[in-house]
Amino acid sequence: MSHLPPGWDTLDQAARDAAFNNNNAVPDAAALIAERNAASAPYRAARIQHLDLRFGDSEREAWDIYPGPDADAPVMVFIHGGYWQRNRREDFAALAEGANAMGWSVAMNGYSLAPEGSLTQIAWQIHAALDWLSAHGAEHGAAGPIIASGWSAGGHLAALAAEHPAVTAALAISGIYELAPIRDTYLNTALQLSDTEIADLSPMRRPVVQKPIAIAYGAAELPELCRQSRDFHAMRAAAQAPGPLIPIPGADHFRVLEAFRQPNGMLLRAAAALLV
């Protein structure tokens, strides 16, 4: 079975790069990113009690926890995206607004970025972060069942995080579930993916997790990201693993997060349903 998209071998380098370049595919991506970052700064600054909680040695190996009023309420973990090589947990704080409004706690972790960290190291850090959260979350008002969520590269990491014993369910948004084509794009300059990493860290090639995983993507996203979400869900459905496929109508790679930020948004409703 080929792990590459149909017709991949006929594409030139520019076409392969474009298949994964979300910033170029969304004309106002820079403005959307700036709005998110600008909204996150005051949200985080107003909730300073449980920030920068170290789970590892590096600066990025830390949690920001935004607890809800009930420590036993669900805990929405959010793993940021950026193709494993950019962005910070701090710049996604505003996305906690929706789950906090539902009475849930939100926990956002950082991780090393490529090329300083390999994808193997990043995946290990996600599990180390969850080890810490399961042991210490209650001390910071986050003792409830954990839903591992993430967007873009974070969607990939959320799919891997679902394997952690502390995780009850997962919500993977606009993720990458087969890494083979990534090696043939501009993204691999920093990642330098090895054969072993592609085989071991592609969720499409790992044993199916029999926990609820909702797989979401924007219906207006790049075709390859849509295809990967559909294929990952189909693989799980064939193994009778629970969890819906959720295309967000009209949403591109950045606007898909609007359904996560809103307390009545489609993605938070889906997350709540995973716990029923």
N, C-alpha and C positions, 0 to 999 in steps of 0.2 A: 504494500500500500504506500502510495506517495504521500509524503507529509507536506508537500508544496501545493500552493493554489493551482487550480486548473489553468494551463497555458503559461505558467510562470517561466518556463524555460524559453519562451518566445519573447519575453519582455527585455528591453534594454535597461541599462542601469537607471536612467531617469524615470522610467515607468515603475520600476521596482521601488525606488525611493518614494515616488508619489503615492504608492499604494498604502503607505503608512504615515505620510506626512500630514498630520491633523491640522497643524498651524496653517499650512498653505491651503488646505481644503476649506477652511472657514475664514472668509474674508475679514471678519471683524474679531478674529481670535484674540488679537492683542488687547482690544478694548474689553472683551469679556474677562480676560485674565486680570487686567488692571482693576476692573470692578470687583472681582472676587477678592483680590488682595486688599483692596481698600476697605471692603466691608469686614474682612477678617481681623484687621488690626484692632479696631475698637471692641469687637466682640471678645477677642482674647484679652485685651487690656482690662476689661471689666470683670474678668473671672480669673484672677491671678492665684487663687489659693492652691491649685493643684496642677501647676505647670512645671515643665522641665524636670520631670521625675525620671531619674536615670535608671535604665535597665542594662546598660553596657558602658564601655569605657569612652567611646567617642561622643562628641557633642551631639551628633544626630541620633544617637541611641538613647532616646528619651520619649516619655509620654507627656501629652497634655490631656488632662481629664477634665471634662465639664460635667460634673455630677448633676443628676436630677434630684428632685425632692425626696424620693424614696430610694434608699441604697439598694433595695432588692429588685428594683425595676430593671428591665433589659439594658444591656450595655452595648451600644453600637460602636464597634471599632471601625475607624475609617483609615484606610491606607492610601496615601496620596499617589498620584500618577506623575508622569514626566519621563516615560520610557527608561526608568531606572537610573536616570542620569541628570535630572534637574528637579527643581521645586523643593518646598519645605512644608513640614506639617503646619507651621504657623500661618501660612498663606491660605489654608483651607478652613480656618476656625469658623468662619461664617456658616459653613455647611452643618455645623452642630445645631443651628437654630431650629430646624424642623424637628429633630428627634428630642431636643430639650423641651420644646413646646408640647410634645406628647408625654412628657414626664420621664423620658428615658435619660440615662447617662450616655455621654459620648466620650470616647477615648481615641486620640489620634497619636500615632507613633511615627517616629522618624526612622531612617535607615541610611546607611552609607550609600553614596552615589558612585556609579561608574564614571571614570575608570579607577577611582580610588578603591572601590569595592567591586568584587566580581559578583555575578548573579548568584553564585553559590553562597557567597558571604551574605548577600542581601537576604536570601531565603532563610538562611540560618538565623539572621537577626530577627526576622519576623517571628519565628518560633521562640526565640529567646525573649522577645517582647511579650509574647503571650504567656510564657512561663511566669514572667514577673507580674503581669496583670492578674493572673489567676491566684497568685500568692499574696499580692498586695493591693489589689483593686478595692477591697472592702475598706481598707484604711483611708481611702480617698472617695468614699461614697459610691463606689461602683462594684457591687457585689452580685448583681443579677446575672442571668444567662447572657452569654456573649454571642453576638452576631458579628462575624468578620465581614466587613464590606471594604470595597476599594474601587477605584476608578482608573481606567487606562492600565498602565503598568500595575497600579494598585489592584485592579481587577484580577490580573494574573496572580498577584501575591495573595489576594483574598481566597482564590481557588485553592492555593497551596495551604493557606492558613486553616481551611476547613478540616484538614487532616489533624489539627492539634486537638488533643483530648478535652481542652477547656472550652472549645468552640461548639456551640449548639447548632448553629446554622450559618449560612453565608449569603451575601449579596454581592455578586461580581458584576461590575458595571463597565461596559465597553472595554473588556479585557483582551489580552493576548493569551491564547490557550495552546498554540503550537508555535514554537520558537524557530523552527527551521527557516522560514523565509526571512526572519529578522537578520540572520547572518549575511544575507545577500543584499542588505540595504545600508544606507549611511549610518544607521543606528549602531551598527556593529563596530564602528571605529572606536567608540568608548567601551562597548561591552566585551568585544573579543570572545564571543561565545565558543566554547569548546564542544566537540561532539558529545562528550559526557553530559555537559550542562543541557544541551538541547534535548537529549534523550531523557535525562532524569528530571528536568524542571519544566517540561511541557505538560500541563495538566491533561492534554489529550492522550498522553502516553502513560499516565499514572493509573494505579488501581482506582476504580470508581468509588468515591466516598458516599456511603449510604446515609448521608445527612441531608436535610433540605438545603438546596442551593438555588436561589433565584438568579437567573442570568439575564441581564438587561443590556440594551444597547439603543442608541438613537436610530430611528428609521432613516434619518438623513445622513448617517455617518458614511465613511468610506466603505466601499463594498467589501473589502477584505476584512475589516473589523466586524461587519454584520455577518459575514460568512463564518468567521471563527466562532462567534457567539452561537449561531445556529448549529454549527457542527458539534460544539461542546455540549449543548443541551441535548442534541440528538443522541450522542454517545451515552449520556447519562440516562436518558429516557429508555434506551435500548437495554440498559442494565437495571431498569425499574427503580432508579434513584429519584427521590422526590425533588420537586422544585419547578417553578414555571419558567418559561421563556417570555421576556417582557420587552417587546419593541416599543419605544416611546415615540408616538407619532410626531413627525416633523422635527425631531430633535437632532442636532448635529453633535459632534463629540464634546462640545463645551456646554451647550444648552441642555444636554441630558441631565446635568447636575441640578437643574432647576427642580426636577421632580424628586430630588433627594433633599433639597434645602427646605422645601415647604412641608409643614406638618400634615397637610392633606394630600401631598404629592403621591403619585402612583408608586414610587419606589419605597417610601416609608410604609404605605399601606401593605405593599407586598412583603416587606420585612416583618411587619407585625403578623402577617398570615403564616409566616414560617414557624412561628412559635405556637401555633394553635394545635 
